[in-house]
């Protein structure tokens, strides 16, 4: 039973991701809009997208290494890229957690890296948003507020009082008592990640990835319009729109991030029709490229999941919970 289920999930989920891309963005419309862009610009965009995904994969590998997850550099990079196969759904982190089993690593080891990734991204966007605050586009406190996120999380994970309270809550019921050892491991990994040096490196890599996205926007706008969109304006537009997508809690930022990106581009002097085309093409090429790259890595690096019989000799050992449950 395990083999058909994991094969079906591995084959069908990437197909669902591709279907979602084409169902939402409509291939006929995208083909018409893409015809307005030169092949040179599209080629530059694809090259920058590849560089950006490799940068994000290296950042992911760095997080796993600092957290103490025993993965080689190539396996850490492959783990991130393979998760991009279903990132649009979004289930990328779920797939990465599942793929950790192929390396003999517990799935919950993905949790600290996900928290660290989101924290560094939000902090990087907030730092870039300070430029928008300087220009009077947003209030200062809106740009400064996310900067307290890494400080708050570092204090939360390092607090023994909070850890003891979480442990007591988990120990009250049999269904959650088994997660007590997991909580201790996750907390230990998070403490290692939320050190100043690691945070600084992660934020720097997040800014680098955002800068590459700004280059993509600048390339697309310059191909369609003579509007003088500066690189700094493209950087601010990308950071603010992505931050809006995160705050909106919409999966993948669909709609919220796209609408704010088009509005910001128009605010910076790009025509409304050009801003609309650039926003759609950027979303389409970004989603399609990430998904196809993830599918290639998934079926190349993790082909044993789909074409090899499972090892029935390895039986997972249940965690004893009787000693962890608090008797009232």
C-alpha positions as CSV (number, residue, x, y, z in Angstrom):
1,X,0.0,0.0,0.0
2,X,2.8,2.4,0.9
3,X,4.4,2.2,-2.6
4,X,1.3,3.0,-4.6
5,X,0.5,5.9,-2.3
6,X,3.9,7.5,-2.4
7,X,4.1,6.9,-6.2
8,X,0.7,8.4,-6.8
9,X,1.5,11.5,-4.6
10,X,4.9,11.9,-6.3
11,X,3.5,11.7,-9.8
12,X,0.1,13.5,-9.3
13,X,1.1,16.4,-7.1
14,X,3.6,18.0,-9.6
15,X,0.9,17.5,-12.3
16,X,-1.6,19.3,-10.1
17,X,0.9,22.1,-9.6
18,X,1.2,22.5,-13.4
19,X,-2.5,22.3,-13.8
20,X,-2.9,25.1,-11.2
21,X,-0.5,27.3,-13.1
22,X,-2.3,26.9,-16.4
23,X,-5.8,27.0,-14.9
24,X,-5.2,30.2,-13.1
25,X,-3.1,32.1,-15.6
26,X,-4.8,30.8,-18.8
27,X,-2.3,29.6,-21.4
28,X,-4.0,31.3,-24.3
29,X,-3.8,34.7,-22.7
30,X,-0.2,34.1,-21.5
31,X,0.9,33.1,-25.1
32,X,-0.6,36.3,-26.4
33,X,1.1,38.4,-23.7
34,X,4.4,36.6,-24.0
35,X,4.5,37.5,-27.7
36,X,5.0,41.1,-26.8
37,X,8.3,40.3,-25.1
38,X,11.6,39.7,-27.0
39,X,13.2,36.2,-26.8
40,X,16.3,37.9,-25.4
41,X,14.4,39.3,-22.5
42,X,12.7,36.0,-21.8
43,X,16.1,34.3,-21.9
44,X,17.6,36.8,-19.4
45,X,14.6,36.2,-17.1
46,X,15.0,32.4,-17.2
47,X,18.8,32.7,-16.5
48,X,18.2,35.1,-13.5
49,X,15.4,32.7,-12.3
50,X,17.9,29.9,-12.3
51,X,20.5,31.9,-10.4
52,X,17.8,33.0,-7.9
53,X,16.6,29.4,-7.2
54,X,20.2,28.2,-6.7
55,X,20.8,31.0,-4.2
56,X,17.6,30.1,-2.3
57,X,18.7,26.4,-2.4
58,X,22.1,27.3,-1.0
59,X,20.4,29.3,1.7
60,X,18.2,26.3,2.6
61,X,21.2,24.1,2.7
62,X,22.9,26.6,5.0
63,X,19.9,26.5,7.4
64,X,19.9,22.8,7.6
65,X,23.7,22.7,8.2
66,X,23.5,25.2,11.1
67,X,20.5,23.4,12.6
68,X,22.6,20.2,12.7
69,X,20.7,18.2,10.1
70,X,23.0,15.5,8.7
71,X,22.7,16.2,5.0
72,X,25.5,16.7,2.4
73,X,25.5,20.0,0.5
74,X,24.2,18.4,-2.7
75,X,21.4,16.6,-0.8
76,X,20.4,19.8,0.9
77,X,20.2,21.7,-2.4
78,X,18.3,18.9,-4.0
79,X,15.9,18.8,-1.1
80,X,14.9,22.4,-1.6
81,X,14.7,22.3,-5.4
82,X,12.6,19.1,-5.4
83,X,10.1,20.8,-3.1
84,X,9.6,23.5,-5.7
85,X,7.8,20.9,-7.8
86,X,4.7,21.5,-5.8
87,X,5.6,24.9,-4.3
88,X,2.7,26.6,-6.1
89,X,0.0,24.6,-4.4
90,X,1.8,25.4,-1.8
91,X,3.1,22.1,-0.5
92,X,6.8,22.6,-1.0
93,X,7.7,22.4,2.6
94,X,5.5,19.3,3.1
95,X,7.3,17.6,0.2
96,X,10.7,18.6,1.6
97,X,9.8,17.1,4.9
98,X,8.8,13.8,3.2
99,X,12.0,13.7,1.2
100,X,14.1,14.0,4.3
101,X,13.0,10.4,5.0
102,X,15.0,9.3,2.0
103,X,18.1,10.5,3.8
104,X,17.2,9.0,7.1
105,X,16.3,12.3,8.7
106,X,13.1,12.9,10.7
107,X,10.5,15.0,8.8
108,X,10.2,17.5,11.7
109,X,13.7,18.7,11.1
110,X,12.3,20.8,8.3
111,X,10.3,23.0,10.8
112,X,13.2,25.2,12.2
113,X,14.5,25.8,8.6
114,X,11.0,26.9,7.4
115,X,10.6,29.3,10.4
116,X,14.1,30.7,9.8
117,X,13.5,31.1,6.1
118,X,10.2,33.0,6.6
119,X,11.8,35.2,9.3
120,X,14.8,36.2,7.2
121,X,12.5,36.9,4.2
122,X,10.2,39.1,6.2
123,X,13.1,40.9,7.8
124,X,14.8,41.5,4.4
125,X,11.5,42.8,2.9
126,X,11.1,45.1,5.9
127,X,14.6,46.5,5.5
128,X,13.9,47.2,1.8
129,X,10.6,48.8,2.8
130,X,12.5,51.4,4.8
131,X,13.4,53.0,1.5
132,X,9.7,53.2,0.7
133,X,9.1,54.7,4.1
134,X,11.8,57.3,3.4
135,X,9.9,58.3,0.2
136,X,6.7,58.7,2.2
137,X,4.9,55.7,0.6
138,X,4.2,53.9,3.9
139,X,4.4,54.8,7.6
140,X,7.7,54.3,9.4
141,X,6.2,52.0,12.0
142,X,4.9,49.6,9.3
143,X,8.4,49.2,8.0
144,X,10.0,48.9,11.4
145,X,7.5,46.5,12.9
146,X,8.6,43.3,11.1
147,X,12.2,44.0,12.2
148,X,11.2,42.9,15.7
149,X,10.2,39.4,14.4
150,X,13.7,37.7,14.7
151,X,14.3,39.3,18.1
152,X,10.9,38.0,19.4
153,X,11.4,34.5,18.0
154,X,14.9,34.3,19.4
155,X,13.6,35.3,22.8
156,X,10.7,32.8,22.5
157,X,12.8,29.8,21.6
158,X,15.5,30.6,24.2
159,X,12.9,31.0,27.1
160,X,12.9,28.0,29.4
161,X,9.6,29.2,30.9
162,X,7.9,29.0,27.4
163,X,9.5,25.7,26.7
164,X,8.3,24.2,30.0
165,X,4.8,25.5,29.4
166,X,4.6,24.0,25.9
167,X,5.9,20.7,27.3
168,X,3.2,20.6,30.0
169,X,0.5,21.3,27.4
170,X,1.8,18.5,25.2
171,X,2.0,16.0,28.1
172,X,-1.6,16.4,29.1
173,X,-3.0,14.1,26.3
174,X,-1.9,10.8,24.8
175,X,-2.3,12.2,21.3
176,X,0.2,15.0,21.9
177,X,2.5,13.4,24.4
178,X,4.5,11.7,21.6
179,X,5.6,15.1,20.4
180,X,7.4,16.1,23.6
181,X,10.8,14.7,22.3
182,X,10.1,16.4,18.9
183,X,9.5,19.8,20.7
184,X,12.9,19.5,22.4
185,X,14.7,18.8,19.1
186,X,12.9,21.5,17.2
187,X,13.7,24.1,20.0
188,X,17.4,23.1,20.1
189,X,17.7,23.5,16.3
190,X,15.8,26.8,16.3
191,X,18.2,28.2,19.1
192,X,21.2,27.3,16.9
193,X,19.6,29.0,13.9
194,X,18.5,32.2,15.7
195,X,22.0,33.4,16.4
196,X,23.1,36.8,15.2
197,X,25.6,35.5,12.7
198,X,23.2,33.1,11.1
199,X,20.4,35.7,11.0
200,X,22.7,38.2,9.3
201,X,23.8,35.6,6.7
202,X,20.2,34.5,6.1
203,X,18.9,38.1,5.7
204,X,21.7,38.9,3.3
205,X,20.9,35.9,1.1
206,X,17.2,36.9,1.2
207,X,18.1,40.4,0.0
208,X,20.2,38.8,-2.8
209,X,17.3,36.7,-3.9
210,X,15.0,39.7,-3.9
211,X,17.5,41.7,-5.9
212,X,17.4,39.1,-8.6
213,X,13.6,39.3,-8.7
214,X,14.0,43.1,-9.1
215,X,16.3,42.5,-12.1
216,X,13.6,40.3,-13.7
217,X,11.0,43.1,-13.2
218,X,13.4,45.7,-14.6
219,X,14.1,43.5,-17.7
220,X,10.4,42.9,-18.4
221,X,9.5,46.6,-18.0
222,X,12.3,47.9,-20.1
223,X,11.3,45.4,-22.9
224,X,7.8,46.9,-23.1
225,X,8.1,50.5,-22.1
226,X,10.4,53.4,-22.1
227,X,9.4,54.3,-18.6
228,X,12.3,55.1,-16.4
229,X,11.9,52.4,-13.8
230,X,15.0,52.4,-11.6
231,X,16.5,49.2,-10.1
232,X,15.7,50.6,-6.6
233,X,12.1,51.1,-7.5
234,X,11.9,47.5,-8.8
235,X,13.5,46.3,-5.6
236,X,11.0,48.1,-3.5
237,X,8.0,47.1,-5.6
238,X,9.0,43.4,-5.4
239,X,9.7,43.5,-1.6
240,X,6.5,45.4,-0.7
241,X,4.3,43.2,-2.9
242,X,5.7,40.0,-1.5
243,X,5.3,41.3,2.0
244,X,1.7,42.1,1.2
245,X,1.2,38.5,0.0
246,X,2.7,37.1,3.2
247,X,0.6,39.4,5.5
248,X,-2.6,38.6,3.5
249,X,-2.2,34.9,4.5
250,X,-3.3,33.9,1.0
251,X,-1.4,30.7,-0.1
252,X,1.4,31.8,-2.4
253,X,0.2,35.4,-2.2
254,X,-2.0,34.9,-5.3
255,X,-4.0,38.0,-6.1
256,X,-2.7,40.1,-3.2
257,X,0.9,40.1,-4.2
258,X,0.1,40.4,-7.9
259,X,-2.3,43.3,-7.4
260,X,0.0,45.2,-5.2
261,X,2.9,44.7,-7.6
262,X,1.0,46.0,-10.5
263,X,-0.2,49.0,-8.5
264,X,3.4,49.8,-7.3
265,X,4.8,49.6,-10.8
266,X,2.1,52.0,-11.9
267,X,3.0,54.3,-9.0
268,X,6.6,54.3,-10.2
269,X,5.7,55.5,-13.6
270,X,5.0,52.3,-15.5
271,X,1.8,52.4,-17.6
272,X,-1.1,50.4,-16.3
273,X,-1.3,48.1,-19.3
274,X,2.5,47.5,-19.2
275,X,2.3,46.9,-15.4
276,X,-0.5,44.4,-15.9
277,X,1.4,42.5,-18.6
278,X,4.7,42.5,-16.6
279,X,2.9,41.2,-13.5
280,X,1.2,38.4,-15.3
281,X,4.4,37.3,-17.2
282,X,6.5,37.5,-14.1
283,X,4.1,35.3,-12.1
284,X,3.7,32.9,-15.0
285,X,7.5,32.5,-15.8
286,X,8.4,32.3,-12.1
287,X,5.8,29.7,-11.3
288,X,6.4,27.6,-14.4
289,X,10.1,27.7,-14.1
290,X,10.2,26.7,-10.4
291,X,7.7,23.9,-10.9
292,X,9.5,22.4,-14.0
293,X,12.9,22.7,-12.2
294,X,11.5,21.0,-9.2
295,X,10.0,18.2,-11.2
296,X,13.3,17.6,-12.9
297,X,15.2,17.4,-9.6
298,X,12.5,15.3,-8.0
299,X,12.5,12.6,-10.7
300,X,16.3,12.7,-11.1
301,X,17.5,12.8,-7.5
302,X,14.6,10.9,-5.8
303,X,13.6,8.4,-8.5
304,X,13.9,5.6,-6.0
305,X,10.7,6.8,-4.4
306,X,8.8,6.0,-7.6
307,X,10.7,3.1,-9.2
308,X,12.0,1.1,-6.2
309,X,10.1,-1.2,-3.9
310,X,9.9,0.0,-0.3
311,X,12.2,-1.6,2.3
312,X,9.7,-3.6,4.4
313,X,12.5,-4.5,6.8
314,X,12.6,-1.1,8.3
315,X,9.7,-0.7,10.7
316,X,9.3,2.6,12.4
317,X,9.6,2.3,16.2
318,X,6.7,3.9,18.1
319,X,7.5,6.5,20.7
320,X,6.3,5.3,24.2
321,X,3.9,7.8,25.5
322,X,2.7,6.3,28.8
323,X,5.6,7.7,30.7
324,X,5.1,11.1,29.2
325,X,1.4,11.6,30.0
326,X,0.7,13.5,33.2
327,X,-1.7,11.6,35.5
328,X,-4.3,13.9,36.9
